Amino acid sequence: MFSSRNRFQYQVATGRLTLPVAAILTLIVWTLSSVHDWPSISSLLAYGLTSYLLIETETKFVLIRTRTTLPAVLFLLLYAAMPFLHETSLTCILPVLFILMLLFLFRSYESPYASGALFQAFFCLGLSSFILPALAWLTPLLYIHTISLRSLNIRSFFAGIIGFTLPYWLLFGYYVWTDDLEAVYPYLMRLFQFQPINYHTLTLTHYVSWSIVLIFSGIYGTLYLRSAFKDKVQTRILLRIFVWMMLWLNLLCVLQPQYFQALLPLMLIPASLISAHYFALTFNRVSHILFNTTLILWVSLCLFNLWMHFFNF
């Protein structure tokens, strides 16, 4: 039973008003940062859809042993605190495709129809690689995860290959139809190109925001791994995939920092879920300190990034 000092944490983690309050705060901060850029509402809609899919994924696979909307809440609040993510671009679709990829991947767990689920998961990854070619490097890692999901066999292996390459086959067919076959080569070649590591594209706001995400990922990922034995086997397998995804994406960002703005929203998804898992299920002195510290860090990050955004430092 949680103590009186954790009552506010419990109410936030399980309350029905938490998500509406987070949505209102997100709208307020987004409006402040995008008051003269209303076309950027498409990014708000994309991240709103991602938060909904995050709730669906958590609910469908019971990743947290209590009713909570905290994963979506943390994702929205972190998005709101980073005004540079409010800009409209094609990369806004990536978080939606990423969470869909994980949703289909999880459906393959010990499934007799795993090939269909993996086809859909790799198809989402193939579409993502159209927008950000570096994400194609996650393909072998996805196959590694299918081993722990007990869904890898000959049929599912080739289903994954077909799913990933299908967008490129469709593109190939289009250029064959338009008699411009050479135009497909740049799309294929960029999948194998390793861009020079260049940190000059990152600003102070990027470094600060990335640091906060790394803190969340490192602390709450470690705390989860220490208490993972309390979850069922399936839940442990799925949550460990989230932990590994945090590691893969951060490593990819270290190697290709010029893609930071496209990769950061993807990092927010596992970081939010793992943090929410801890706060929704742990109520002790340490969680009380960490919860209050997390709130202070979010407010500080929000104020800092808004200050930097308005004054163009």
C-alpha contacts under 8 A as a table, 3 or more apart, distances in Angstrom:
res1	aa1	res2	aa2	distance
1	M	283	F	7.87
2	F	6	N	6.09
2	F	7	R	7.11
2	F	283	F	5.31
2	F	284	N	6.75
3	S	6	N	5.51
3	S	7	R	6.74
3	S	283	F	7.42
3	S	284	N	7.27
4	S	7	R	5.19
5	R	8	F	7.26
5	R	288	H	7.01
6	N	9	Q	5.15
6	N	10	Y	6.20
6	N	283	F	5.99
6	N	284	N	7.00
6	N	288	H	5.88
7	R	10	Y	5.05
7	R	11	Q	6.19
8	F	11	Q	5.09
8	F	12	V	6.17
9	Q	12	V	5.16
9	Q	13	A	6.04
9	Q	279	F	7.33
9	Q	283	F	7.90
9	Q	288	H	7.31
9	Q	291	F	7.05
10	Y	13	A	5.08
10	Y	14	T	6.05
10	Y	15	G	7.71
10	Y	280	A	7.00
10	Y	283	F	7.72
11	Q	14	T	5.46
11	Q	15	G	5.00
12	V	15	G	5.42
12	V	18	T	5.74
12	V	70	L	7.85
13	A	18	T	7.47
13	A	68	T	5.89
13	A	69	T	7.22
13	A	70	L	5.77
13	A	276	A	7.74
13	A	279	F	6.72
13	A	280	A	5.17
14	T	18	T	7.81
14	T	66	T	7.66
14	T	67	R	6.10
14	T	68	T	4.82
14	T	69	T	7.22
14	T	70	L	7.74
14	T	280	A	7.11
15	G	18	T	5.67
15	G	68	T	7.32
16	R	19	L	6.90
16	R	20	P	7.93
17	L	20	P	5.43
17	L	21	V	6.10
18	T	21	V	5.28
18	T	22	A	6.15
18	T	69	T	7.38
18	T	70	L	7.64
18	T	73	V	7.22
19	L	22	A	5.01
19	L	23	A	6.05
19	L	69	T	6.29
19	L	70	L	7.44
19	L	72	A	7.45
19	L	73	V	5.61
20	P	23	A	4.98
20	P	24	I	6.18
21	V	24	I	5.13
21	V	25	L	6.21
22	A	25	L	5.09
22	A	26	T	6.06
22	A	73	V	5.74
22	A	76	L	6.90
22	A	77	L	6.47
23	A	26	T	5.02
23	A	27	L	6.19
23	A	73	V	7.66
23	A	76	L	7.08
24	I	27	L	5.07
24	I	28	I	6.18
25	L	28	I	5.09
25	L	29	V	6.18
25	L	77	L	7.57
25	L	80	A	7.84
26	T	29	V	5.29
26	T	30	W	5.88
26	T	76	L	6.45
26	T	77	L	6.19
26	T	79	Y	7.80
26	T	80	A	5.07
27	L	30	W	5.05
27	L	31	T	5.91
27	L	80	A	7.90
28	I	31	T	5.17
28	I	32	L	6.24
29	V	32	L	5.08
29	V	33	S	6.27
29	V	80	A	5.95
29	V	81	A	7.43
30	W	33	S	5.23
30	W	34	S	5.82
30	W	35	V	7.91
30	W	44	L	7.88
30	W	80	A	6.13
30	W	83	P	7.25
30	W	86	H	7.04
31	T	34	S	5.12
31	T	35	V	5.16
32	L	35	V	5.63
33	S	83	P	6.17
33	S	86	H	7.90
33	S	306	L	7.04
33	S	309	H	7.44
33	S	310	F	7.70
34	S	37	D	4.91
34	S	38	W	6.41
34	S	40	S	7.16
34	S	86	H	7.34
35	V	38	W	6.54
37	D	40	S	5.85
38	W	41	I	5.72
39	P	42	S	6.54
39	P	88	T	7.09
40	S	43	S	5.60
40	S	44	L	7.09
40	S	86	H	6.35
40	S	87	E	5.35
40	S	88	T	4.64
41	I	44	L	4.96
41	I	45	L	6.28
41	I	86	H	7.93
41	I	88	T	7.48
42	S	45	L	5.08
42	S	46	A	6.14
42	S	88	T	6.29
42	S	92	C	7.99
43	S	46	A	5.01
43	S	47	Y	6.15
43	S	85	L	7.79
43	S	86	H	5.89
43	S	87	E	6.56
43	S	88	T	5.39
43	S	89	S	7.56
43	S	92	C	5.65
44	L	47	Y	5.28
44	L	48	G	6.01
44	L	86	H	6.84
45	L	48	G	4.94
45	L	49	L	6.15
46	A	49	L	5.15
46	A	50	T	6.27
46	A	92	C	6.17
46	A	93	I	6.39
46	A	95	P	7.86
46	A	96	V	6.91
47	Y	50	T	4.86
47	Y	51	S	6.22
47	Y	76	L	7.37
47	Y	79	Y	7.81
47	Y	92	C	7.44
47	Y	95	P	7.25
47	Y	96	V	7.54
48	G	51	S	5.16
48	G	52	Y	6.40
48	G	76	L	7.46
49	L	52	Y	5.07
49	L	53	L	6.26
49	L	96	V	6.92
50	T	53	L	5.08
50	T	54	L	6.10
50	T	95	P	6.20
50	T	96	V	5.05
50	T	99	I	6.99
51	S	54	L	4.94
51	S	55	I	6.40
51	S	71	P	7.80
51	S	72	A	4.66
51	S	73	V	7.72
51	S	75	F	6.68
51	S	76	L	6.88
52	Y	55	I	5.18
52	Y	56	E	6.32
52	Y	72	A	6.93
53	L	56	E	4.86
53	L	57	T	6.04
53	L	96	V	7.70
53	L	99	I	6.77
53	L	100	L	7.44
54	L	57	T	5.14
54	L	58	E	6.15
54	L	71	P	6.95
54	L	72	A	6.14
54	L	99	I	6.80
54	L	269	I	7.75
55	I	58	E	5.16
55	I	59	T	5.98
55	I	69	T	6.49
55	I	71	P	6.99
55	I	72	A	6.19
56	E	59	T	5.14
56	E	60	K	5.86
57	T	60	K	5.28
57	T	61	F	6.24
57	T	103	L	5.98
58	E	61	F	5.64
58	E	62	V	5.57
58	E	63	L	5.12
58	E	64	I	6.87
59	T	62	V	4.99
59	T	63	L	6.95
59	T	64	I	7.95
61	F	235	T	7.43
62	V	65	R	6.36
62	V	235	T	7.30
63	L	235	T	5.66
63	L	238	L	7.69
63	L	239	L	7.08
63	L	277	H	7.81
64	I	67	R	7.50
64	I	68	T	7.77
64	I	277	H	5.76
64	I	280	A	7.54
64	I	281	L	7.72
65	R	281	L	7.40
66	T	280	A	7.24
66	T	281	L	7.56
68	T	71	P	7.81
68	T	280	A	7.12
69	T	72	A	5.75
69	T	73	V	6.28
70	L	73	V	4.79
70	L	74	L	6.02
70	L	273	L	7.77
70	L	276	A	5.32
70	L	280	A	7.54
71	P	74	L	5.41
71	P	75	F	6.23
71	P	272	S	5.21
71	P	273	L	4.68
71	P	274	I	7.93
71	P	275	S	7.60
71	P	276	A	5.18
71	P	277	H	7.78
72	A	75	F	5.04
72	A	76	L	6.09
72	A	272	S	7.39
72	A	273	L	7.89
73	V	76	L	5.27
73	V	77	L	6.14
74	L	77	L	5.13
74	L	78	L	6.05
74	L	272	S	5.40
74	L	276	A	7.35
75	F	78	L	5.31
75	F	79	Y	6.15
75	F	268	L	6.17
75	F	269	I	6.47
75	F	272	S	5.48
76	L	79	Y	5.03
76	L	80	A	6.06
77	L	80	A	4.98
77	L	81	A	6.18
77	L	298	W	7.75
78	L	81	A	5.09
78	L	82	M	6.61
78	L	268	L	7.40
78	L	298	W	7.27
79	Y	82	M	5.45
79	Y	83	P	7.60
79	Y	85	L	6.77
79	Y	86	H	7.84
79	Y	265	P	7.59
80	A	83	P	6.56
80	A	86	H	7.86
80	A	302	C	7.47
81	A	298	W	7.14
81	A	299	V	7.99
81	A	301	L	6.23
81	A	302	C	4.19
81	A	303	L	7.78
81	A	305	N	6.77
81	A	306	L	7.70
82	M	85	L	5.73
82	M	86	H	7.39
82	M	209	S	7.17
82	M	301	L	7.91
82	M	302	C	6.86
82	M	305	N	6.26
82	M	306	L	7.93
83	P	86	H	5.16
83	P	87	E	7.61
83	P	305	N	6.78
83	P	306	L	6.87
83	P	309	H	7.00
84	F	87	E	6.12
84	F	261	Q	7.91
84	F	309	H	7.92
85	L	261	Q	7.08
85	L	265	P	7.82
88	T	92	C	6.88
89	S	92	C	5.79
90	L	93	I	6.10
90	L	94	L	7.95
90	L	131	I	7.02
91	T	94	L	5.30
91	T	131	I	6.53
91	T	132	L	7.64
91	T	262	A	5.76
92	C	95	P	6.68
92	C	96	V	7.91
92	C	262	A	7.77
93	I	96	V	5.45
93	I	97	L	6.41
94	L	97	L	5.12
94	L	98	F	5.94
94	L	128	S	6.08
94	L	131	I	7.77
94	L	262	A	7.55
94	L	266	L	7.38
95	P	98	F	4.93
95	P	99	I	6.19
95	P	265	P	6.25
95	P	266	L	5.50
95	P	269	I	7.85
96	V	99	I	5.51
96	V	100	L	6.20
97	L	100	L	5.05
97	L	101	M	6.00
97	L	124	C	5.56
97	L	125	L	7.18
97	L	127	L	7.77
97	L	128	S	6.60
98	F	101	M	5.03
98	F	102	L	6.43
98	F	124	C	7.18
98	F	125	L	7.21
98	F	128	S	7.71
98	F	266	L	6.95
99	I	102	L	5.07
99	I	103	L	6.08
99	I	269	I	7.76
100	L	103	L	4.91
100	L	104	F	6.21
100	L	121	A	7.13
100	L	124	C	6.99
101	M	104	F	5.38
101	M	105	L	6.03
101	M	120	Q	7.24
101	M	121	A	4.29
101	M	122	F	6.92
101	M	123	F	7.99
101	M	124	C	5.49
101	M	125	L	6.53
102	L	105	L	4.85
102	L	106	F	6.02
102	L	121	A	6.83
103	L	106	F	5.30
103	L	107	R	6.42
103	L	121	A	7.66
104	F	107	R	5.06
104	F	108	S	6.80
104	F	117	A	5.20
104	F	118	L	6.56
104	F	120	Q	6.22
104	F	121	A	5.05
105	L	108	S	5.51
105	L	109	Y	7.57
105	L	117	A	6.29
105	L	118	L	5.85
105	L	121	A	5.47
105	L	146	T	7.80
106	F	109	Y	5.63
106	F	149	L	7.62
106	F	238	L	6.90
107	R	111	S	7.26
107	R	114	A	7.46
107	R	117	A	6.14
108	S	111	S	5.15
108	S	113	Y	7.13
108	S	114	A	4.41
108	S	115	S	7.56
108	S	117	A	5.46
108	S	118	L	6.53
108	S	146	T	7.99
108	S	149	L	7.05
108	S	151	S	5.88
109	Y	114	A	7.25
109	Y	146	T	7.97
109	Y	149	L	4.78
109	Y	150	R	6.19
109	Y	151	S	5.93
110	E	114	A	7.37
110	E	149	L	6.37
110	E	150	R	5.32
110	E	151	S	5.55
111	S	114	A	5.02
111	S	151	S	6.64
113	Y	116	G	5.85
113	Y	117	A	7.03
114	A	117	A	5.21
114	A	118	L	6.04
114	A	151	S	5.72
114	A	152	L	7.87
114	A	156	S	6.21
115	S	118	L	5.18
115	S	119	F	6.00
115	S	151	S	7.93
115	S	155	R	6.00
115	S	156	S	3.96
115	S	157	F	7.55
115	S	159	A	5.52
115	S	160	G	7.44
116	G	119	F	5.10
116	G	120	Q	6.47
116	G	156	S	7.56
116	G	159	A	7.13
117	A	120	Q	5.24
117	A	121	A	6.25
118	L	121	A	4.86
118	L	122	F	6.01
118	L	156	S	6.40
118	L	159	A	6.52
118	L	160	G	5.52
118	L	163	G	7.69
119	F	122	F	5.39
119	F	123	F	5.97
119	F	156	S	7.50
119	F	159	A	4.95
119	F	160	G	4.84
119	F	161	I	7.74
119	F	162	I	6.90
119	F	163	G	4.54
119	F	164	F	7.54
120	Q	123	F	4.95
120	Q	124	C	6.32
120	Q	160	G	7.98
120	Q	163	G	6.34
121	A	124	C	5.34
121	A	125	L	6.49
121	A	160	G	7.61
121	A	163	G	7.54
122	F	125	L	4.82
122	F	126	G	6.00
122	F	139	T	7.68
122	F	160	G	5.34
122	F	161	I	7.34
122	F	163	G	5.03
122	F	164	F	4.70
123	F	126	G	4.94
123	F	127	L	6.25
123	F	160	G	7.65
123	F	162	I	7.95
123	F	163	G	4.24
123	F	164	F	4.66
123	F	165	T	7.47
123	F	166	L	6.90
123	F	167	P	7.40
124	C	127	L	5.14
124	C	128	S	6.20
124	C	163	G	8.00
124	C	164	F	7.46
125	L	128	S	4.95
125	L	129	S	6.23
125	L	135	L	7.32
125	L	136	A	7.12
125	L	139	T	7.67
125	L	164	F	6.35
126	G	129	S	5.13
126	G	130	F	6.68
126	G	136	A	7.08
126	G	163	G	7.18
126	G	164	F	4.34
126	G	165	T	6.39
126	G	166	L	7.54
126	G	167	P	6.42
126	G	168	Y	8.00
127	L	130	F	5.26
127	L	131	I	7.12
127	L	164	F	7.69
127	L	167	P	6.36
128	S	131	I	5.34
128	S	132	L	6.05
128	S	133	P	7.51
128	S	135	L	6.80
129	S	132	L	4.74
129	S	133	P	4.23
129	S	134	A	6.65
129	S	135	L	5.32
129	S	136	A	5.41
129	S	191	L	7.72
130	F	133	P	5.89
130	F	187	Y	7.61
132	L	135	L	5.93
132	L	262	A	7.74
133	P	136	A	5.74
133	P	190	R	6.41
133	P	191	L	5.20
134	A	137	W	5.86
134	A	191	L	6.67
135	L	138	L	5.56
135	L	139	T	7.80
136	A	139	T	5.63
136	A	191	L	6.57
137	W	140	P	6.87
137	W	141	L	7.74
138	L	141	L	5.12
138	L	142	L	6.14
138	L	248	W	7.88
139	T	142	L	5.17
139	T	143	Y	6.62
140	P	143	Y	5.11
140	P	144	I	6.42
141	L	144	I	4.97
141	L	145	H	6.44
142	L	145	H	5.12
142	L	146	T	6.47
143	Y	146	T	5.07
143	Y	147	I	6.91
143	Y	152	L	7.54
143	Y	157	F	7.79
144	I	147	I	5.53
144	I	148	S	7.39
145	H	148	S	5.43
145	H	149	L	6.36
145	H	241	I	6.91
146	T	149	L	4.78
146	T	150	R	6.05
146	T	151	S	5.43
146	T	152	L	5.40
147	I	150	R	5.07
147	I	151	S	6.38
147	I	152	L	5.65
148	S	151	S	7.88
148	S	237	I	6.88
149	L	152	L	7.75
149	L	237	I	7.09
151	S	156	S	7.15
152	L	156	S	5.77
152	L	157	F	6.25
153	N	156	S	5.33
153	N	157	F	5.87
154	I	157	F	5.13
154	I	158	F	6.41
155	R	158	F	5.48
155	R	159	A	6.03
156	S	159	A	4.76
156	S	160	G	6.10
157	F	160	G	5.33
157	F	161	I	6.62
158	F	161	I	4.95
158	F	162	I	6.11
159	A	162	I	5.13
159	A	163	G	5.99
160	G	163	G	5.03
160	G	164	F	6.11
161	I	164	F	5.29
161	I	165	T	6.13
162	I	165	T	5.27
162	I	166	L	5.74
163	G	166	L	5.31
163	G	167	P	7.91
164	F	167	P	7.03
165	T	168	Y	5.26
165	T	169	W	6.22
166	L	169	W	4.97
166	L	170	L	6.20
167	P	170	L	5.13
167	P	171	L	6.22
168	Y	171	L	4.86
168	Y	172	F	5.98
169	W	172	F	4.88
169	W	173	G	6.11
170	L	173	G	5.06
170	L	174	Y	6.26
171	L	174	Y	5.07
171	L	175	Y	6.38
171	L	184	V	7.17
172	F	175	Y	5.29
172	F	176	V	6.15
172	F	181	L	7.27
172	F	184	V	6.27
173	G	176	V	5.02
173	G	177	W	6.13
174	Y	177	W	5.08
174	Y	178	T	6.26
175	Y	178	T	4.92
175	Y	179	D	5.84
175	Y	180	D	5.05
175	Y	181	L	5.18
175	Y	183	A	7.00
175	Y	184	V	6.87
176	V	179	D	4.93
176	V	180	D	6.20
176	V	181	L	5.53
177	W	180	D	7.81
178	T	181	L	7.94
180	D	183	A	5.82
180	D	184	V	7.96
181	L	184	V	5.92
181	L	185	Y	7.85
182	E	185	Y	5.69
183	A	186	P	6.56
183	A	187	Y	7.92
184	V	187	Y	5.57
184	V	188	L	6.71
185	Y	188	L	5.18
185	Y	189	M	6.03
186	P	189	M	5.11
186	P	190	R	6.10
187	Y	190	R	5.71
187	Y	191	L	7.11
188	L	191	L	5.64
188	L	192	F	7.61
189	M	192	F	5.66
189	M	193	Q	6.58
190	R	193	Q	4.99
195	Q	256	Q	6.96
196	P	256	Q	7.57
197	I	255	L	6.15
197	I	256	Q	5.65
197	I	257	P	6.65
197	I	258	Q	7.52
198	N	201	T	6.78
198	N	256	Q	7.26
198	N	257	P	6.25
198	N	258	Q	6.15
199	Y	202	L	5.64
199	Y	257	P	5.81
199	Y	258	Q	6.73
200	H	203	T	7.73
201	T	257	P	7.66
201	T	258	Q	5.97
202	L	206	H	5.80
202	L	207	Y	6.96
202	L	257	P	7.50
202	L	258	Q	7.43
202	L	260	F	7.74
203	T	206	H	5.18
203	T	207	Y	6.46
204	L	207	Y	5.14
204	L	208	V	6.16
205	T	208	V	5.18
205	T	209	S	6.01
205	T	305	N	6.16
205	T	308	M	7.22
206	H	209	S	5.21
206	H	210	W	5.97
207	Y	210	W	5.13
207	Y	211	S	6.04
208	V	211	S	5.07
208	V	212	I	6.42
208	V	301	L	7.79
209	S	212	I	5.24
209	S	213	V	6.44
209	S	301	L	7.17
210	W	213	V	5.11
210	W	214	L	6.10
210	W	264	L	7.44
211	S	214	L	4.99
211	S	215	I	6.13
212	I	215	I	5.05
212	I	216	F	6.28
212	I	297	L	7.72
213	V	216	F	5.11
213	V	217	S	6.02
213	V	267	M	7.51
213	V	268	L	6.99
213	V	271	A	6.91
214	L	217	S	4.98
214	L	218	G	5.83
215	I	218	G	5.24
215	I	219	I	5.90
216	F	219	I	5.53
216	F	220	Y	5.75
216	F	221	G	7.62
216	F	271	A	6.18
216	F	275	S	6.77
217	S	220	Y	5.72
217	S	221	G	5.37
217	S	243	V	7.98
217	S	246	M	6.83
217	S	270	P	7.87
217	S	271	A	5.08
217	S	274	I	7.60
217	S	275	S	7.66
218	G	221	G	5.28
218	G	222	T	6.00
219	I	222	T	5.35
219	I	223	L	6.21
220	Y	223	L	4.91
220	Y	224	Y	5.98
220	Y	271	A	7.93
220	Y	274	I	6.19
220	Y	275	S	5.34
220	Y	278	Y	6.78
221	G	224	Y	5.19
221	G	225	L	6.32
221	G	243	V	6.25
221	G	271	A	7.86
221	G	274	I	6.22
221	G	275	S	7.52
222	T	225	L	5.20
222	T	226	R	6.36
223	L	226	R	5.22
223	L	227	S	6.58
223	L	278	Y	7.45
224	Y	227	S	5.24
224	Y	228	A	5.67
224	Y	274	I	7.11
224	Y	277	H	7.78
224	Y	278	Y	6.62
225	L	228	A	5.04
226	R	229	F	7.76
227	S	230	K	6.07
228	A	231	D	5.74
228	A	236	R	6.21
229	F	232	K	7.57
229	F	236	R	7.62
231	D	235	T	5.99
231	D	236	R	5.95
232	K	235	T	5.28
232	K	236	R	6.19
233	V	236	R	5.14
233	V	237	I	6.30
234	Q	237	I	5.20
234	Q	238	L	6.31
235	T	238	L	5.21
235	T	239	L	6.03
236	R	239	L	5.26
236	R	240	R	5.99
237	I	240	R	5.26
237	I	241	I	6.46
238	L	241	I	5.18
238	L	242	F	6.71
239	L	242	F	4.99
239	L	243	V	6.39
239	L	274	I	7.62
240	R	243	V	4.83
240	R	244	W	6.10
241	I	244	W	5.03
241	I	245	M	6.01
242	F	245	M	4.99
242	F	246	M	6.32
242	F	270	P	5.20
242	F	274	I	7.62
243	V	246	M	5.18
243	V	247	L	6.57
243	V	270	P	6.71
243	V	274	I	7.56
244	W	247	L	4.99
244	W	248	W	6.12
245	M	248	W	5.00
245	M	249	L	5.98
245	M	267	M	7.92
245	M	270	P	6.98
246	M	249	L	5.44
246	M	250	N	6.16
246	M	267	M	5.93
246	M	270	P	5.97
246	M	271	A	6.82
247	L	250	N	5.31
247	L	251	L	6.08
248	W	251	L	5.15
248	W	252	L	6.09
249	L	252	L	4.98
249	L	253	C	6.11
249	L	263	L	6.97
249	L	266	L	7.53
249	L	267	M	6.29
250	N	253	C	4.98
250	N	254	V	6.22
250	N	267	M	7.18
251	L	254	V	5.03
251	L	255	L	6.33
252	L	255	L	5.12
252	L	256	Q	5.91
252	L	257	P	7.86
253	C	256	Q	4.99
253	C	257	P	4.91
253	C	258	Q	7.94
253	C	259	Y	6.82
253	C	260	F	5.91
253	C	263	L	6.74
254	V	257	P	5.57
256	Q	259	Y	5.96
256	Q	260	F	7.46
257	P	260	F	5.05
258	Q	261	Q	7.82
259	Y	262	A	5.49
259	Y	263	L	6.14
260	F	263	L	5.08
260	F	264	L	5.81
261	Q	264	L	5.57
261	Q	265	P	7.43
262	A	265	P	6.50
262	A	266	L	7.59
263	L	266	L	5.34
263	L	267	M	6.47
264	L	267	M	5.01
264	L	268	L	6.39
265	P	268	L	5.10
265	P	269	I	6.97
266	L	269	I	5.58
266	L	270	P	7.68
267	M	270	P	6.10
267	M	271	A	6.30
268	L	271	A	5.09
268	L	272	S	5.77
269	I	272	S	5.34
269	I	273	L	6.38
270	P	273	L	5.14
270	P	274	I	6.04
271	A	274	I	5.44
271	A	275	S	6.07
272	S	275	S	5.23
272	S	276	A	5.99
273	L	276	A	5.05
273	L	277	H	6.09
274	I	277	H	5.07
274	I	278	Y	6.53
275	S	278	Y	5.32
275	S	279	F	6.42
276	A	279	F	5.19
276	A	280	A	5.86
277	H	280	A	5.38
277	H	281	L	6.28
278	Y	281	L	5.55
278	Y	282	T	5.66
279	F	282	T	5.54
279	F	283	F	7.30
279	F	287	S	6.83
279	F	291	F	7.20
282	T	287	S	6.37
283	F	286	V	7.98
283	F	287	S	5.76
283	F	288	H	6.90
284	N	287	S	5.32
284	N	288	H	6.15
285	R	288	H	5.09
285	R	289	I	6.39
286	V	289	I	5.21
286	V	290	L	6.15
287	S	290	L	4.96
287	S	291	F	5.79
288	H	291	F	5.18
288	H	292	N	6.31
289	I	292	N	5.38
289	I	293	T	6.06
290	L	293	T	4.91
290	L	294	T	5.93
291	F	294	T	5.09
291	F	295	L	6.37
292	N	295	L	5.16
292	N	296	I	6.28
293	T	296	I	5.06
293	T	297	L	6.05
294	T	297	L	5.02
294	T	298	W	6.12
295	L	298	W	5.13
295	L	299	V	6.24
296	I	299	V	5.21
296	I	300	S	6.02
297	L	300	S	5.06
297	L	301	L	5.94
298	W	301	L	5.08
298	W	302	C	6.01
299	V	302	C	5.09
299	V	303	L	6.15
300	S	303	L	5.25
300	S	304	F	5.96
301	L	304	F	5.11
301	L	305	N	5.98
302	C	305	N	5.38
302	C	306	L	6.07
303	L	306	L	5.19
303	L	307	W	6.03
304	F	307	W	5.13
304	F	308	M	6.21
305	N	308	M	5.03
305	N	309	H	5.89
306	L	309	H	4.86
306	L	310	F	6.06
307	W	310	F	5.40
307	W	311	F	6.11
308	M	311	F	5.37
308	M	312	N	5.46
308	M	313	F	5.26
309	H	312	N	5.23
309	H	313	F	7.24
